[in-house]
Amino acid sequence: MLTGAPRGTKDILPAQSRHWQTLEDTIRRLCREYGYEEIRTPVFEHSEVFHRGVGETTDIVQKETYDFQDRGGRDLTLRPEGTAPTVRALLEHKLYAGPLPVKVYYTGPMFRFGRPQAGRLRQFHQFGIEVFGAAGPRVDAEVIAMAMDFYHRLGLKNLELLLNSIGCPACRPAHREALHQFLQPKADELCEDCKKRLDRNPLRVLDCKNERCQELSQGAPTTVGHLCDDCANHFADVKELLDAAGVAYTLDDRLVRGLDYYTKTAFEIVSTDIGAQSSIGGGGRYDHLVEALGGPAVPGIGFGLGLERVLLTMENQGLLAADGGEQRDLFIALAGEGTAPIAFGLAQTLRQRGLAVELDYLERSLKAQMKTADRFHAPYVAIIGEGELREGMITLRTMATGEQQQIPLDGATEFLYNLMAKREN
């Protein structure tokens, strides 16, 4: 007997896959309507992509990355998030040299080592978007509104959009100094991680989940209280645009996000319906990340939404339809010798024309086959028996009424295809 899936991973079985497909279909429609094109990056990168991009002081890099060496001795890391790999691709393929802005989206697995819990796995899936080459507030508002639009299309309720500005290199130093002076007298009471953060990046202390650190940082100097004129005006414009679009938000001056690369706008979407892990997505602006990874000065902004958390929220809000299985357009029942070649040929011809067709593989009784057709929610069953073959006919049963009719075997493909097309219309 094989052992189970590795801790923190999860099989997605056919019944659950249908919910994932609904999510993915919604994502593709949303991105097409907002003008985003898909990008696909490898699931592992050179480790420096994340160490330089995500930031050495983040919990992700310090505690959560899956790092390994390949047989050539190269340091590689399974991707813990999607922004840094997308920036790497932007630079490698010089996408920034083409028409701007570059607007891309991605979906796929990410990997972080942590304590598994509801909505938090070691292999999880994200839907993310990135925009490069637009520094103005309009794209900030679009990215935020797009995230909320995604949730609304899925029918999610009880969501709160948290919004903040964390400044830029011009105004960050003053806030950093004020925050350091505020926290220094309390340094001995901070957790071990925050003691290290205090000198390297005190802003990270505000993001600590330790309750005592949260208490000690209450009343700390805020980023919005230290914004330069450019950042303050940018933030005011973002709020004005969101107001104009009817996107409700809550200002949260403690919101700093968990990654070092953010500047200016930062946001997070939380739900009260998934327990302690209340965040179901977030993002922000990162105007200097491309430069940090060795590229030109290209501003960027994006979001990453955890799809497991979205599905968990949908489940808790009763938005996942009870699984009834995939419906078939037609079930072909076989009864007697010599019927299999005719049934198989008919099934293949109809499948090639786009119909979902199922047939019996287990040589069950006709009664058992009817039960199988009902399980597949097939509206029609084509019965091919020895008697039908002798007469060159097929018996077609309408499952909803039990009515049966005889149709010629010669021309059955066209008849059945037209019947299904008429029903679809």
C-alpha positions as CSV (number, residue, x, y, z in Angstrom):
1,M,0.0,0.0,0.0
2,L,1.5,3.4,-1.0
3,T,1.6,6.2,1.5
4,G,-0.7,9.2,1.1
5,A,0.1,12.4,-0.6
6,P,2.9,14.5,1.0
7,R,1.8,16.6,3.9
8,G,0.5,20.0,2.7
9,T,-0.5,18.7,-0.7
10,K,-3.9,17.6,-1.9
11,D,-5.3,15.5,-4.7
12,I,-7.9,17.3,-6.8
13,L,-10.4,14.6,-7.7
14,P,-12.8,14.7,-10.7
15,A,-15.7,16.0,-8.5
16,Q,-13.6,18.9,-7.3
17,S,-12.0,19.5,-10.7
18,R,-15.3,20.7,-12.0
19,H,-15.2,23.6,-9.5
20,W,-11.7,24.4,-10.5
21,Q,-12.7,24.5,-14.1
22,T,-15.4,26.9,-13.3
23,L,-12.9,29.2,-11.6
24,E,-10.5,28.9,-14.5
25,D,-13.2,29.7,-17.0
26,T,-14.1,32.8,-15.0
27,I,-10.5,33.8,-14.9
28,R,-10.0,33.5,-18.7
29,R,-13.2,35.5,-19.4
30,L,-12.3,38.2,-16.9
31,C,-8.7,38.6,-18.2
32,R,-9.9,38.8,-21.8
33,E,-12.4,41.5,-21.0
34,Y,-9.7,43.5,-19.1
35,G,-7.1,43.0,-21.8
36,Y,-4.7,40.7,-20.1
37,E,-2.8,37.9,-21.9
38,E,-1.6,34.7,-20.3
39,I,2.0,34.0,-19.4
40,R,3.4,30.7,-18.2
41,T,6.7,30.5,-16.3
42,P,8.6,27.4,-14.9
43,V,7.6,26.1,-11.5
44,F,11.2,26.5,-10.4
45,E,13.7,29.3,-10.9
46,H,17.3,30.2,-9.9
47,S,17.1,31.0,-6.2
48,E,18.4,34.5,-6.7
49,V,15.2,35.4,-8.5
50,F,13.4,35.2,-5.2
51,H,16.2,36.2,-2.8
52,R,16.7,39.5,-4.8
53,G,13.0,39.9,-5.8
54,V,10.9,38.8,-2.9
55,G,13.4,40.0,-0.3
56,E,15.8,38.5,2.2
57,T,13.9,39.8,5.2
58,T,10.6,38.2,4.3
59,D,9.2,35.1,6.0
60,I,8.9,33.5,2.6
61,V,12.6,33.6,1.8
62,Q,13.8,33.0,5.4
63,K,11.4,30.1,6.3
64,E,9.2,29.0,3.5
65,T,11.0,28.4,0.2
66,Y,11.7,24.9,-1.1
67,D,15.4,25.3,-2.1
68,F,17.5,22.6,-3.7
69,Q,20.5,22.0,-5.9
70,D,20.3,20.2,-9.3
71,R,22.9,17.7,-10.4
72,G,24.9,20.6,-11.8
73,G,25.2,22.2,-8.4
74,R,22.9,25.1,-9.4
75,D,20.7,26.7,-6.6
76,L,17.1,26.4,-7.5
77,T,13.8,27.2,-5.8
78,L,10.2,26.1,-6.3
79,R,8.3,29.3,-7.0
80,P,6.6,30.6,-3.8
81,E,4.9,33.4,-5.7
82,G,4.4,34.6,-9.3
83,T,5.6,38.2,-9.5
84,A,9.3,37.7,-9.4
85,P,9.3,34.9,-12.1
86,T,7.1,37.2,-14.3
87,V,9.6,40.0,-13.9
88,R,12.4,37.6,-14.8
89,A,10.6,36.6,-18.0
90,L,9.9,40.3,-18.8
91,L,13.6,41.0,-18.6
92,E,14.8,37.9,-20.4
93,H,12.5,38.4,-23.4
94,K,12.7,42.2,-23.3
95,L,8.9,42.6,-23.2
96,Y,9.3,46.1,-21.8
97,A,10.8,47.2,-25.2
98,G,7.5,46.6,-26.9
99,P,4.1,48.4,-26.6
100,L,3.4,49.5,-23.0
101,P,1.8,48.7,-20.7
102,V,2.4,45.0,-20.6
103,K,-0.6,43.3,-19.0
104,V,-0.3,39.6,-18.2
105,Y,-2.0,37.0,-16.0
106,Y,-1.1,33.5,-14.8
107,T,-2.5,30.6,-12.9
108,G,-0.7,27.7,-11.4
109,P,0.9,25.9,-8.4
110,M,3.1,27.8,-5.9
111,F,5.1,26.2,-3.1
112,R,5.7,27.4,0.5
113,F,6.8,25.3,3.5
114,G,4.5,26.1,6.4
115,R,2.0,24.5,8.8
116,P,-0.9,23.2,6.7
117,Q,-4.3,24.4,7.7
118,A,-7.7,25.2,6.1
119,G,-7.0,27.2,3.0
120,R,-3.2,27.0,3.4
121,L,-1.3,24.2,1.7
122,R,2.3,23.7,0.9
123,Q,1.4,23.3,-2.7
124,F,-1.3,25.9,-3.5
125,H,-2.6,27.6,-6.6
126,Q,-2.7,31.3,-7.4
127,F,-4.4,33.5,-10.0
128,G,-2.2,36.6,-10.5
129,I,-2.0,39.5,-12.8
130,E,0.9,41.9,-13.5
131,V,1.1,45.3,-15.3
132,F,4.4,46.8,-16.3
133,G,5.1,50.2,-17.7
134,A,2.3,52.3,-16.2
135,A,3.1,54.5,-13.2
136,G,-0.2,56.4,-12.8
137,P,-3.0,55.7,-10.4
138,R,-5.5,54.5,-13.0
139,V,-3.9,51.2,-13.4
140,D,-3.8,50.8,-9.5
141,A,-7.6,51.3,-9.5
142,E,-8.1,48.9,-12.4
143,V,-6.1,46.1,-10.7
144,I,-8.0,46.5,-7.5
145,A,-11.4,46.7,-9.2
146,M,-10.5,43.7,-11.3
147,A,-9.8,41.6,-8.2
148,M,-13.1,42.5,-6.6
149,D,-14.9,41.9,-9.9
150,F,-13.5,38.4,-10.0
151,Y,-15.0,37.6,-6.5
152,H,-18.3,39.2,-7.4
153,R,-18.6,37.1,-10.5
154,L,-18.2,34.0,-8.3
155,G,-21.0,35.3,-6.0
156,L,-18.8,35.8,-3.0
157,K,-20.2,37.9,-0.1
158,N,-18.9,39.4,3.1
159,L,-15.6,40.5,1.6
160,E,-13.6,43.5,2.8
161,L,-11.0,45.4,0.7
162,L,-8.2,46.8,2.9
163,L,-6.2,49.7,1.4
164,N,-3.0,51.5,2.3
165,S,0.0,53.3,0.8
166,I,3.4,52.3,2.0
167,G,5.3,55.1,0.3
168,C,8.4,55.1,-1.9
169,P,12.2,55.4,-1.4
170,A,11.8,59.1,-1.0
171,C,9.6,59.0,2.0
172,R,10.3,55.5,3.4
173,P,13.5,56.5,5.3
174,A,11.7,59.0,7.5
175,H,9.0,56.5,8.4
176,R,11.6,53.8,8.9
177,E,13.5,56.0,11.4
178,A,10.4,57.0,13.3
179,L,9.2,53.3,13.4
180,H,12.6,52.2,14.6
181,Q,12.7,54.8,17.4
182,F,9.1,53.7,18.4
183,L,10.0,50.0,18.6
184,Q,13.5,50.1,20.0
185,P,12.5,50.5,23.6
186,K,10.3,47.5,23.2
187,A,12.9,45.4,21.4
188,D,13.4,42.9,24.3
189,E,9.7,42.0,24.2
190,L,9.5,41.3,20.5
191,C,9.6,37.8,19.1
192,E,12.9,36.5,17.8
193,D,12.0,37.2,14.2
194,C,11.0,40.8,14.9
195,K,14.2,41.4,16.9
196,K,16.1,40.6,13.7
197,R,13.7,42.7,11.5
198,L,14.0,45.7,13.7
199,D,17.3,46.8,12.2
200,R,17.0,45.2,8.8
201,N,13.4,46.2,7.9
202,P,11.3,47.4,10.9
203,L,8.2,47.7,8.6
204,R,8.0,43.9,8.7
205,V,7.2,44.1,12.4
206,L,3.8,45.5,11.5
207,D,3.1,42.4,9.5
208,C,4.0,40.0,12.3
209,K,1.2,37.6,13.3
210,N,2.6,37.2,16.9
211,E,-0.1,38.6,19.2
212,R,2.5,40.2,21.5
213,C,4.2,41.9,18.6
214,Q,0.9,43.2,17.4
215,E,0.2,44.7,20.9
216,L,3.6,46.3,21.1
217,S,3.3,47.9,17.7
218,Q,-0.1,49.5,18.4
219,G,0.2,53.2,17.9
220,A,3.3,52.9,15.8
221,P,4.0,55.7,13.2
222,T,2.1,55.0,10.0
223,T,3.3,55.0,6.5
224,V,0.4,57.3,5.4
225,G,1.6,59.8,8.0
226,H,5.0,60.0,6.3
227,L,4.1,60.1,2.6
228,C,5.8,62.5,0.3
229,D,3.7,64.7,-1.9
230,D,3.9,62.4,-4.9
231,C,2.8,59.3,-2.9
232,A,0.1,61.3,-1.1
233,N,-1.3,62.6,-4.4
234,H,-1.1,59.2,-6.0
235,F,-3.0,57.6,-3.1
236,A,-5.7,60.3,-3.2
237,D,-6.2,59.7,-6.9
238,V,-6.5,55.9,-6.4
239,K,-9.2,56.4,-3.8
240,E,-11.0,58.9,-6.0
241,L,-11.1,56.4,-8.9
242,L,-12.3,53.6,-6.7
243,D,-15.0,55.8,-5.3
244,A,-16.1,56.7,-8.9
245,A,-16.3,53.0,-9.8
246,G,-18.3,52.1,-6.6
247,V,-15.6,49.9,-5.2
248,A,-15.9,50.0,-1.4
249,Y,-12.7,49.9,0.7
250,T,-11.5,50.3,4.3
251,L,-8.3,52.3,5.0
252,D,-5.9,50.2,7.0
253,D,-2.7,52.1,8.0
254,R,-1.1,48.8,9.4
255,L,-1.4,47.0,6.1
256,V,2.2,46.5,4.7
257,R,1.9,43.1,2.9
258,G,4.4,40.4,3.4
259,L,6.9,41.1,0.6
260,D,9.7,43.6,0.5
261,Y,9.2,44.8,-3.1
262,Y,5.9,46.8,-2.6
263,T,5.8,50.6,-2.9
264,K,2.9,53.0,-2.8
265,T,-0.4,51.2,-3.1
266,A,-1.0,48.0,-1.1
267,F,-4.2,46.2,-0.7
268,E,-5.7,43.0,0.7
269,I,-9.0,41.2,0.4
270,V,-10.3,39.4,3.5
271,S,-13.2,37.1,4.2
272,T,-14.8,36.3,7.5
273,D,-15.8,32.9,6.3
274,I,-12.5,30.9,6.2
275,G,-11.3,31.1,9.8
276,A,-8.0,32.5,10.9
277,Q,-6.5,32.6,7.4
278,S,-8.8,35.5,6.5
279,S,-6.9,36.8,3.5
280,I,-8.0,35.4,0.2
281,G,-5.8,37.7,-2.0
282,G,-4.0,40.9,-2.3
283,G,-1.3,42.9,-4.1
284,G,0.2,46.2,-4.7
285,R,2.6,48.4,-6.6
286,Y,6.3,47.5,-7.0
287,D,7.9,50.3,-9.0
288,H,11.5,49.2,-8.3
289,L,11.4,45.4,-8.5
290,V,12.4,45.3,-12.2
291,E,15.5,47.4,-11.4
292,A,16.3,45.2,-8.4
293,L,16.4,42.2,-10.7
294,G,18.8,44.0,-13.1
295,G,16.4,45.7,-15.5
296,P,15.5,49.2,-16.5
297,A,13.2,51.5,-14.5
298,V,9.9,49.9,-15.3
299,P,7.0,50.4,-12.8
300,G,4.8,47.5,-12.0
301,I,1.7,46.5,-10.1
302,G,-0.2,43.3,-9.6
303,F,-2.1,40.9,-7.4
304,G,-2.1,37.2,-6.3
305,L,-5.3,35.5,-5.3
306,G,-5.2,32.1,-3.6
307,L,-7.6,29.8,-5.4
308,E,-7.9,27.2,-2.5
309,R,-9.0,30.0,-0.3
310,V,-11.5,31.2,-2.9
311,L,-13.0,27.7,-3.1
312,L,-13.1,27.3,0.6
313,T,-14.9,30.6,0.9
314,M,-17.4,29.6,-1.8
315,E,-18.0,26.3,0.0
316,N,-18.6,28.0,3.3
317,Q,-21.0,30.5,1.7
318,G,-22.9,27.7,0.0
319,L,-21.9,28.7,-3.6
320,L,-20.6,25.3,-4.8
321,A,-23.3,23.4,-6.5
322,A,-23.8,19.8,-5.3
323,D,-21.9,17.6,-7.6
324,G,-24.1,15.8,-10.1
325,G,-21.3,14.6,-12.3
326,E,-20.6,15.5,-15.9
327,Q,-23.6,15.3,-18.2
328,R,-23.5,13.3,-21.4
329,D,-25.5,14.3,-24.4
330,L,-26.2,10.6,-25.3
331,F,-25.8,7.2,-23.9
332,I,-25.5,4.2,-26.2
333,A,-26.9,0.9,-24.8
334,L,-25.8,-2.4,-26.3
335,A,-27.9,-5.6,-26.2
336,G,-26.7,-8.6,-27.9
337,E,-23.9,-10.1,-30.1
338,G,-22.4,-8.0,-32.9
339,T,-23.7,-4.7,-31.6
340,A,-20.3,-3.4,-30.3
341,P,-18.7,-2.3,-33.6
342,I,-21.8,-0.4,-34.7
343,A,-22.2,1.3,-31.3
344,F,-18.5,2.2,-31.1
345,G,-18.4,3.6,-34.6
346,L,-21.5,5.7,-33.9
347,A,-20.0,7.0,-30.6
348,Q,-16.7,8.0,-32.3
349,T,-18.5,9.8,-35.2
350,L,-20.7,11.8,-32.8
351,R,-17.7,12.6,-30.5
352,Q,-15.8,14.0,-33.4
353,R,-18.7,16.3,-34.1
354,G,-18.5,17.7,-30.6
355,L,-21.1,15.6,-28.7
356,A,-20.5,14.0,-25.2
357,V,-21.3,10.3,-25.7
358,E,-21.0,7.4,-23.3
359,L,-21.5,3.7,-23.9
360,D,-21.5,0.5,-22.0
361,Y,-18.1,-1.1,-21.4
362,L,-19.0,-3.8,-18.9
363,E,-21.6,-5.9,-20.8
364,R,-24.3,-5.1,-18.2
365,S,-28.0,-5.8,-18.6
366,L,-30.1,-3.3,-20.4
367,K,-31.8,-2.3,-17.1
368,A,-28.4,-1.6,-15.5
369,Q,-27.3,0.4,-18.6
370,M,-30.4,2.6,-18.2
371,K,-29.4,3.3,-14.6
372,T,-25.9,4.3,-15.8
373,A,-27.4,6.6,-18.4
374,D,-29.5,8.2,-15.7
375,R,-26.4,8.7,-13.5
376,F,-24.8,10.6,-16.4
377,H,-27.9,12.7,-16.8
378,A,-28.1,11.7,-20.5
379,P,-31.3,13.1,-22.0
380,Y,-31.4,10.3,-24.6
381,V,-30.4,6.7,-24.9
382,A,-29.7,5.0,-28.2
383,I,-30.4,1.3,-27.9
384,I,-28.7,-1.0,-30.3
385,G,-29.8,-4.6,-30.0
386,E,-29.7,-7.7,-32.2
387,G,-33.3,-7.0,-33.3
388,E,-32.5,-3.4,-34.2
389,L,-29.5,-4.5,-36.3
390,R,-31.6,-7.0,-38.2
391,E,-34.1,-4.2,-39.1
392,G,-31.4,-1.6,-39.7
393,M,-32.9,0.6,-37.0
394,I,-31.9,2.2,-33.6
395,T,-34.3,2.6,-30.7
396,L,-34.1,6.1,-29.3
397,R,-35.5,6.6,-25.8
398,T,-36.2,10.1,-24.3
399,M,-35.3,9.6,-20.6
400,A,-37.5,12.4,-19.3
401,T,-40.7,10.8,-20.7
402,G,-39.8,7.2,-21.4
403,E,-41.0,7.6,-25.0
404,Q,-39.3,5.6,-27.6
405,Q,-39.0,5.9,-31.4
406,Q,-37.3,4.0,-34.2
407,I,-34.7,5.8,-36.3
408,P,-32.9,4.3,-39.3
409,L,-29.3,3.2,-38.6
410,D,-28.4,4.7,-41.9
411,G,-28.5,8.4,-41.2
412,A,-28.5,8.0,-37.4
413,T,-25.4,10.2,-37.0
414,E,-27.0,13.2,-38.7
415,F,-30.4,12.7,-37.0
416,L,-28.8,12.5,-33.5
417,Y,-26.5,15.4,-34.1
418,N,-29.4,17.6,-35.3
419,L,-31.5,16.5,-32.3
420,M,-28.7,17.5,-29.9
421,A,-28.1,20.8,-31.6
422,K,-31.8,21.6,-31.5
423,R,-31.9,20.8,-27.8
424,E,-28.9,23.0,-27.2
425,N,-30.5,25.9,-28.9
